[in-house]
Amino acid sequence: MIRFYLKGLFRDRSRSLMPVIVVAIGVTLVVLLHCYVTGVLGDMVVFNARFSTGHVKVMSRAYHENISQLPNDLALIGTGDLLAHLRNDYPEMEWVERIQFGGLVDAPDENGETRSQGPGGGMAVDLLSEKSRETQRLNLERSLTAGRLPETPFEMILSEQFSEKLEVVPGDKVTLISSTMYGAMSITNFTVCGTIRFGSPVLDKGGMIADISGIRQALDMEDATGEILGYFPSGDYDDEKASSIADSFNAAYSNPDDEFSPVMLSLREQNSMTMYLDLMDYFKSLIIGIFVIAMSIVLWNSGLLGGLRRYGEIGLRMAIGEEKNHIYRGLITESVFIGLAGSLVGTLFGLFFSSLLGRGIDISSMAQNSTMMMQGVLKARITPDAYYIGFIPGLIATVLGTSLAGIGLYKRKTAQLFKELQA
Amino acid sequence: MIRISVLLVLTASVLSAQPSGKEVLERIDANMSSDSRYVKSKMVIHGARSSRTIESESWIQGKSAFTEYLAPAREKGTKMLKLEDKLWIFSPATDRTIQISGHMLRQSVMGSDLSYEDMLDDPNLTDKYDAVVTVSETYRETDCWIVEMHARTVDVAYQMRKLWVDKKRYIPLKEELYAKSGKLLKKTELTDIKLRGSRWYPGRITFKDMLKKGGGTEFIVSEIRFEVKIPEYLLTKAALR
């Protein structure tokens, strides 16, 4: 019987070709959209991880509770030992230290007195160690708008906007007025070695980046750090793995009764990322939902048109005694084959186009310059669920469309069939 | 009738014993405020992790003040000059004179619970606040008037203050400092009160910034002289270097 249906589909192209093309186009779009959304939103997660959250982050419990205040007085101490433990216990991750700091940046006149001044917030990262990959991770080289990266501990990069506000250029001296981790006033001279575009209005207003060794001296944070970030070497976030590492670390090292004991959080647990990651899943479901509904309507219409075209054939089959249920089942079986073929072709095309988009769309020319936050290339990403995300809805939509169109069969009256056929 | 008369007489005597808010403020100012003064002090800052002590000496005249830090080594030689609402800080390590102004003066001094204004402004209350004596209360085994003060202008750091004032010596023993919203910003405790000349003055003021972690800051007065003659050059930028 199945051979009979297949033969019918192959011989009568008008019955199969159009629905297969329609399903294939729909499935291609779903796969492509899924890969693109996963790529672009995933990149935002990646940027967040690189800049702020890491794939996991270790802080003191008290620091975590007050993180919005950049509370370096609550920073982790004895980080040399802690880092050694982390590297030993979790060698699959790359561990880096960061210090977030705030303060006044003051530019002097020729007498060493204040010429211009502004509040700023900065990040101290390891820029000077040979093995450090922080420069690449933060896309610093490409984000420079003038000058160069720091080469000594007491050099810093300012945001382009901030440097314009302070009227300083690379080579000028500025003074950072901040607080040490023990609360004392810290006044330290730095040389501006470059300017950068962060790509975020807040950071562009008063952002700065310096090597962690210089900021450590300035803020009296020897063997201390605000945050230790862990990254998977691939750069991709694996929620299950990150959560498992965080759980195991917290069980071994964290003490809820000691506010200065370290605590590890996965990316999902920071910066409202749970909501963001859930939003990604929601978007994917939405895309599929819209697709199934839209395709069902299209295929329903196409089924209705097919039904009209095959009005005579089906009428004849009913007139010679074929049961309505049998005809209906036959139409559904045909739609399964059409759905399978269309979904297969659509998935293959979708994956093909996604792989082309995987190289990325370079929008840097539109954005004038690359920044730390937006790296200028929008990429699609093929994930394992791309192989079935269009396939299953494609099949369901085809069967659903045909099922709806086929209901018309039951409204035809056998008594009128011959009259209709004569006409 | 006799009862009513007795009651009226008693009420009148109580009311006459209770001073007005203005009178209380004037008598506090007579103890605490002066045209000029020299203060050598220690600040013991009880941070979230550890405590540290900063020693300094200050010359204060009206809204102008000059402070030099004496210890610890990291702060030694740092000088501050405040003229009206501007503050200059000289840091010997960087050889820089940095100007701070406006709302920055309400920031913490050296990580303590005191702001620059708390430390360097003359504590004159009569000019800045309207006060009412609300009730009488015993605090630290001392009879106190509770005085509520409301700022006359918006440019003061604390729009509302509540004082527990010793009825005999007219010195606050405790104070609560509030923002305009009614939020409690700081609490202070004045202890070790001694007679210095004709004034009662605390030897130790404990500040607790309610918005900060930590155990508060003790401001210990090692030496204080009122109505001193301050050399003119000390209240100029030239004195910073």
Chai-1 contact restraints between the chains, C-beta under 6 A:
chainA,res_idxA,chainB,res_idxB,connection_type,confidence,min_distance_angstrom,max_distance_angstrom,comment,restraint_id
A,D73,B,A48,contact,1.0,0.0,6.0,A-B,restraint_1
A,D106,B,I98,contact,1.0,0.0,6.0,A-B,restraint_2
A,G112,B,R96,contact,1.0,0.0,6.0,A-B,restraint_3
A,E113,B,T97,contact,1.0,0.0,6.0,A-B,restraint_4
A,T114,B,I98,contact,1.0,0.0,6.0,A-B,restraint_5
A,T114,B,Q99,contact,1.0,0.0,6.0,A-B,restraint_6
A,T175,B,T94,contact,1.0,0.0,6.0,A-B,restraint_7
A,T175,B,R96,contact,1.0,0.0,6.0,A-B,restraint_8
A,S179,B,G111,contact,1.0,0.0,6.0,A-B,restraint_9
A,G183,B,G47,contact,1.0,0.0,6.0,A-B,restraint_10
A,G183,B,G111,contact,1.0,0.0,6.0,A-B,restraint_11
A,A184,B,M110,contact,1.0,0.0,6.0,A-B,restraint_12
A,A184,B,G111,contact,1.0,0.0,6.0,A-B,restraint_13
A,M185,B,M110,contact,1.0,0.0,6.0,A-B,restraint_14
A,I187,B,S91,contact,1.0,0.0,6.0,A-B,restraint_15
A,I187,B,T94,contact,1.0,0.0,6.0,A-B,restraint_16
A,N189,B,T94,contact,1.0,0.0,6.0,A-B,restraint_17
